[in-house]
């Protein structure tokens, strides 16, 4: 008999302990009240139809005041027991900071077995309710001294049951309500800045990946602003219409995949990987169309789609990395951050992990980190393209440049001079041409060697560059022959320029390899181009004629060509008639 009593007593103790665990209690006293970490009970209503009397009779499991029950708990009941241990009445404010996520909320206040108050809020009418403030549902509660009150809360979610509840006195409630979601605003601000920056890049480069990246950023910032309460806080937006914006969770990976296909050029160079990305886009497109009709149902497989996307994108990225793509290693780094933080978030949404700041904000953190990495990839690609373009420009410049003097060569001079002549013709401005030749250059080579002859040519080229304007076109036509085109210069000004060149060359001090001084002079011919009818070749021929005249007159001098002959049609007819 004693053994029976002991067993019965032990059973009663276990039953009492179980009941205590199932009915945690929050005790408030005289001190300022700010309860943000406590235990309460919950029950999942699988039928979605239980009344208050039916729900309160159900066994409640214990959980924290911040909990995630996953996608299979669309309707959940929460029980919170509050006991005022002080000798004075207390006025409390119950906060539901994630109420903007929900479809509806019902609150039942019970004391001494009697239902004292009931509030019901449909989020489609939340903007007009006195209970809602900046996305937070605030329920005022009067708690008599030395008494207990039980709150039952029925939470109806759209997809995932993600619930939080805090308890404040009046002062703490005001402070909590006026606090700003600085971290979320910072995330959205960063993404918005990247959108504008990327738009400027698109106008500068017209690359499709800039469009896809901008749309990815817009989808990401919309989802962050929606999921973390910024839309509710700033725009007072709730209910079905706002929840429809969750389709951005589907468009975001679509634009990311399009970005990958564009920036890695998979269609041209990696057809196998391209087909995998196309198949995944098709699957996401079907889900997006589904979301237009039933967003809640379309979000149910979102976790599975996210896992599939991560698998495909990682596999494709590793394949491209093995094939040597220069940008994919950076994408793998950013995508790894995205995957890691999204795994934490998915485990939290499914109720496997307890909510923490990092896990509950995992998707937002992952989006921002990947967005910054993609911005780096775009910038790095632009740098690679600029380096390639610069390399091509260098090759072109080498083809257009004389290797000895670094002046332009004959190949470059004639098309460029034709362009400058057309400009002068259209603007009706003067343009002149100067040709020069080193006097007795063969004698210099024979007496001092070809190395010294090359040194003379380099000194002359340096002198021409120093004496010329930035708008002048200086070229070496070959051997010891040079030419300078002078836009905006008439015959007199061109002659003055030629005389400066002659004097500067005469003053050159060139020393041969054995220390001998080499005296250098040039003969120069000058011609003003008749822009009404003359070509570069014709003007160059006249300047060469003046150059030969200078040589025949004793060298080391400047001679000017006679003006170009102009024949009218009538004069030509008279000549033919004669």
SVG drawing of the C-alpha trace seen along z (x, -y; Angstrom):
<svg xmlns="http://www.w3.org/2000/svg" viewBox="-17 -86 102 88">
<polyline fill="none" stroke="black" stroke-width="0.4" points="0.0,0.0 2.9,-2.4 4.4,-1.6 1.1,-2.4 1.0,-5.8 4.5,-6.6 3.9,-5.7 0.7,-7.8 2.5,-10.7 5.3,-10.6 2.8,-10.5 1.0,-13.5 4.3,-15.3 5.1,-14.5 1.6,-15.6 2.0,-18.9 5.4,-19.4 4.0,-18.7 1.2,-21.2 3.6,-23.8 5.8,-23.3 2.7,-23.6 1.5,-26.7 4.5,-29.1 3.7,-32.3 5.1,-35.9 5.3,-37.7 5.3,-41.5 6.3,-43.6 6.9,-47.1 10.0,-47.7 9.8,-49.1 8.4,-46.5 10.1,-45.5 9.6,-41.8 11.3,-40.6 12.4,-37.1 9.9,-34.8 8.0,-31.5 4.5,-30.9 2.3,-28.2 1.2,-27.4 -1.1,-25.1 -1.4,-24.5 -5.0,-24.4 -4.7,-22.0 -8.5,-22.3 -8.3,-26.2 -11.8,-26.2 -11.6,-25.8 -13.5,-28.3 -12.1,-30.0 -13.7,-27.6 -12.5,-24.6 -8.9,-26.0 -8.5,-26.9 -9.3,-23.3 -6.4,-22.0 -3.0,-21.0 -0.5,-23.8 3.2,-23.2 5.8,-25.5 7.8,-27.9 9.6,-31.2 8.0,-34.6 9.7,-34.5 9.0,-31.4 8.7,-30.1 6.4,-27.1 6.9,-26.7 4.6,-26.5 2.3,-23.8 1.1,-26.0 -1.1,-28.5 -3.4,-28.9 -1.8,-28.8 -3.1,-29.7 -0.8,-31.2 -1.4,-31.4 0.2,-34.0 -0.4,-34.0 0.4,-37.3 0.5,-37.7 0.7,-41.0 2.7,-40.3 2.6,-43.9 0.1,-45.7 -0.9,-48.2 -2.8,-47.9 -0.7,-47.9 -1.3,-49.1 0.5,-47.0 0.9,-47.0 1.2,-43.8 3.2,-44.2 3.1,-41.9 6.0,-43.4 5.5,-41.0 1.8,-41.4 2.3,-43.0 3.1,-39.4 -0.3,-38.0 -3.6,-37.6 -5.6,-38.2 -5.2,-38.3 -7.7,-37.6 -7.0,-38.4 -9.0,-37.0 -8.5,-38.3 -9.6,-35.9 -9.6,-36.5 -11.1,-34.3 -12.5,-32.0 -14.5,-34.8 -13.9,-36.3 -13.3,-40.0 -12.3,-41.4 -12.0,-40.3 -10.3,-42.1 -10.3,-40.9 -8.2,-42.5 -8.2,-41.6 -5.0,-43.0 -6.9,-44.2 -8.4,-46.8 -5.4,-47.3 -4.5,-50.7 -7.7,-52.1 -7.4,-50.3 -6.3,-51.9 -4.5,-48.7 -1.8,-49.0 1.1,-51.4 4.0,-51.2 3.5,-47.4 3.1,-46.6 -0.1,-45.5 -0.5,-47.0 -3.0,-45.6 -3.6,-47.6 -4.2,-45.5 -5.2,-46.5 -3.7,-44.0 -5.2,-44.3 -3.0,-43.9 -2.3,-40.4 -4.2,-38.8 -3.6,-36.8 -4.8,-37.3 -4.6,-34.8 -4.3,-36.0 -5.2,-33.7 -4.0,-34.9 -5.2,-33.3 -2.6,-34.0 -3.5,-33.3 -0.6,-33.6 -0.4,-33.7 2.4,-31.1 4.9,-30.7 3.9,-31.1 6.5,-33.5 5.4,-35.0 6.7,-37.4 5.3,-39.1 6.7,-41.6 5.3,-43.1 5.9,-46.8 4.7,-49.4 3.5,-52.7 6.9,-54.4 8.7,-51.3 5.9,-50.9 6.4,-54.4 10.1,-53.9 9.7,-50.6 7.1,-52.1 9.2,-55.2 12.4,-53.2 13.5,-53.1 14.5,-49.9 17.9,-51.4 19.4,-48.2 16.6,-47.4 16.6,-51.0 20.3,-50.7 19.9,-47.5 17.3,-49.0 19.2,-52.2 22.4,-50.3 20.4,-48.3 18.6,-51.4 22.0,-53.2 23.3,-50.2 20.2,-50.4 20.9,-54.0 24.6,-53.4 23.9,-50.4 21.4,-52.4 24.1,-54.9 26.4,-52.1 23.7,-50.8 23.4,-54.2 27.2,-54.2 27.7,-50.6 24.3,-49.3 25.1,-45.9 22.1,-43.6 23.6,-42.3 23.1,-45.8 19.4,-45.5 19.2,-42.1 21.2,-43.2 19.0,-46.2 15.9,-44.1 17.5,-41.6 18.3,-44.5 14.7,-45.9 13.3,-42.5 15.6,-42.1 14.9,-45.5 11.2,-45.0 11.3,-41.7 13.5,-43.1 11.3,-46.1 8.2,-43.8 9.5,-41.0 11.2,-43.1 8.4,-45.6 9.7,-48.7 6.7,-48.9 4.3,-48.5 6.3,-51.0 6.7,-53.7 3.7,-53.2 1.2,-51.7 0.7,-48.8 -0.9,-45.5 -3.1,-42.7 -3.5,-40.7 -2.4,-43.4 0.9,-44.0 1.5,-40.2 1.3,-39.8 4.6,-41.6 6.2,-38.4 6.3,-37.4 9.6,-39.3 11.0,-36.2 10.4,-34.4 11.5,-37.1 14.8,-37.7 16.3,-34.3 15.0,-34.6 16.9,-37.9 20.0,-36.4 20.0,-33.5 19.5,-35.9 22.4,-37.9 24.6,-34.8 23.7,-33.8 24.5,-37.3 27.7,-38.1 29.2,-34.6 28.0,-34.5 26.8,-30.9 24.8,-30.9 27.9,-31.4 30.6,-29.5 28.9,-27.1 25.8,-25.6 25.4,-22.7 25.4,-25.1 23.2,-27.4 20.5,-24.8 20.5,-24.0 20.0,-27.7 17.2,-27.9 15.4,-24.9 15.5,-26.5 14.3,-29.8 11.3,-28.0 10.4,-26.3 10.6,-29.6 8.5,-31.3 5.8,-28.7 5.9,-29.4 5.7,-33.1 2.6,-32.7 1.1,-30.5 1.8,-33.3 -0.3,-35.8 -3.3,-33.7 -2.4,-32.2 0.7,-33.6 0.2,-31.7 0.2,-28.3 3.0,-29.3 5.2,-30.2 4.8,-26.7 7.4,-25.1 9.7,-28.2 12.1,-26.4 12.5,-23.5 12.9,-25.7 15.5,-27.7 17.4,-24.5 17.2,-23.5 18.4,-26.9 21.3,-26.8 22.3,-23.4 22.1,-24.3 23.8,-27.7 26.6,-26.2 27.1,-23.3 27.1,-25.7 29.5,-28.1 32.0,-25.3 31.8,-24.0 32.6,-27.5 35.4,-27.9 37.0,-24.6 36.7,-25.8 38.7,-28.9 36.2,-31.8 37.9,-34.7 34.8,-36.2 33.1,-33.1 35.4,-32.8 34.0,-36.1 30.5,-35.0 31.1,-31.8 32.3,-33.9 29.2,-36.1 26.8,-33.2 28.3,-31.3 27.4,-34.1 23.9,-34.1 23.4,-30.4 24.8,-30.2 22.5,-33.0 19.5,-31.7 20.0,-28.2 19.9,-29.7 16.7,-31.7 15.0,-28.6 15.7,-26.5 14.2,-29.3 11.1,-29.7 10.5,-25.9 10.9,-26.1 14.0,-23.9 16.2,-26.7 15.2,-29.1 14.9,-32.7 17.9,-34.9 18.7,-38.2 21.1,-36.6 18.8,-33.7 15.6,-35.7 17.4,-38.3 19.4,-35.7 17.7,-36.3 18.2,-40.1 21.9,-39.8 22.5,-37.2 20.9,-39.4 23.0,-42.5 26.3,-40.5 25.6,-38.9 24.5,-42.2 27.8,-43.9 29.7,-41.0 27.8,-41.2 28.5,-44.9 32.2,-44.1 31.9,-41.6 30.3,-44.2 33.0,-46.7 35.7,-44.1 34.3,-43.1 34.3,-46.7 37.9,-47.0 38.7,-43.8 37.0,-45.3 38.7,-48.6 42.1,-46.8 41.3,-44.8 40.2,-48.0 43.4,-49.8 45.4,-46.8 43.7,-47.1 44.3,-50.8 48.0,-50.2 48.2,-47.7 46.4,-50.2 48.7,-53.0 51.8,-50.8 50.5,-50.1 50.0,-53.9 53.3,-54.9 56.8,-55.1 58.9,-52.8 62.0,-55.0 60.5,-58.4 57.1,-57.5 55.6,-60.0 52.6,-59.0 53.6,-57.2 52.4,-57.5 49.6,-54.9 48.0,-57.2 48.8,-60.6 46.8,-60.6 43.4,-59.5 43.7,-61.8 44.9,-64.7 41.9,-64.2 39.6,-64.4 41.3,-67.6 41.1,-69.1 37.3,-68.4 36.9,-70.1 38.7,-73.2 36.7,-73.2 33.4,-73.0 34.4,-75.7 36.1,-77.8 39.3,-78.1 42.9,-78.1 45.1,-75.0 48.7,-74.7 51.2,-71.9 55.0,-71.9 57.5,-69.3 61.1,-69.1 64.1,-67.0 67.5,-66.6 70.3,-68.1 73.1,-65.8 71.6,-62.9 73.4,-60.3 76.7,-62.0 75.8,-61.8 75.2,-58.0 78.4,-57.5 80.5,-59.6 79.1,-58.7 77.2,-55.4 73.6,-54.5 73.2,-54.6 74.2,-58.2 71.8,-58.8 69.0,-57.3 70.0,-59.5 69.7,-62.6 66.3,-61.5 65.1,-61.1 66.4,-64.5 64.6,-66.1 61.3,-64.3 61.6,-65.5 62.1,-69.1 59.1,-68.8 56.9,-67.6 58.2,-70.4 57.6,-73.2 54.2,-71.9 50.8,-72.6 48.5,-69.8 46.2,-70.2 49.0,-69.8 49.5,-66.5 53.2,-65.5 54.4,-62.5 57.4,-60.8 56.7,-59.9 59.9,-57.8 63.7,-58.1 64.6,-61.6 61.4,-63.1 58.9,-64.7 55.5,-66.5 53.4,-68.7 49.8,-69.6 48.8,-73.0 45.0,-73.4 44.0,-77.1 47.4,-78.4 47.7,-80.5 50.7,-80.7 52.4,-83.5 51.8,-81.6 53.0,-78.3 56.2,-80.1 56.9,-81.5 56.4,-78.0 58.8,-76.5 61.4,-79.2 61.2,-78.3 61.8,-74.6 64.8,-75.5 66.4,-77.5 65.7,-75.0 67.2,-72.2 70.3,-74.3 70.9,-74.8 70.7,-71.0 73.7,-69.5 74.0,-65.9 77.0,-63.8 78.0,-60.7 78.9,-57.4 82.6,-58.3 82.0,-61.8 82.0,-63.9 79.6,-66.7 77.1,-66.4 75.9,-69.5 72.2,-69.1 70.2,-71.4 66.9,-71.0 65.3,-72.3 61.7,-73.1 58.8,-73.7 55.6,-75.4 52.2,-75.5 48.8,-76.8 46.0,-74.4 43.2,-75.7 40.3,-74.3 37.9,-75.0 39.2,-72.4 42.7,-71.1 43.5,-67.7 46.2,-66.8 48.2,-65.0 48.1,-68.1 49.2,-70.4 51.9,-68.0 53.3,-68.0 53.4,-71.8 55.1,-71.8 57.7,-69.2 58.3,-71.5 59.1,-74.3 61.3,-71.9 63.4,-71.1 63.7,-74.7 65.1,-75.3 67.7,-72.5 68.7,-73.9 69.0,-77.4 71.7,-76.2 69.8,-74.2 69.1,-75.2 66.3,-77.5 62.5,-77.8 60.7,-78.2 57.0,-78.9 55.0,-77.3 53.1,-79.4 49.3,-79.4 47.4,-76.6 46.2,-77.2 42.5,-77.7 40.8,-77.1 37.2,-78.0 35.0,-76.1 34.9,-79.1 38.7,-79.3 39.0,-75.6 36.5,-76.0 38.6,-78.8 41.7,-76.7 40.0,-73.9 38.7,-76.3 42.1,-77.7"/>
</svg>
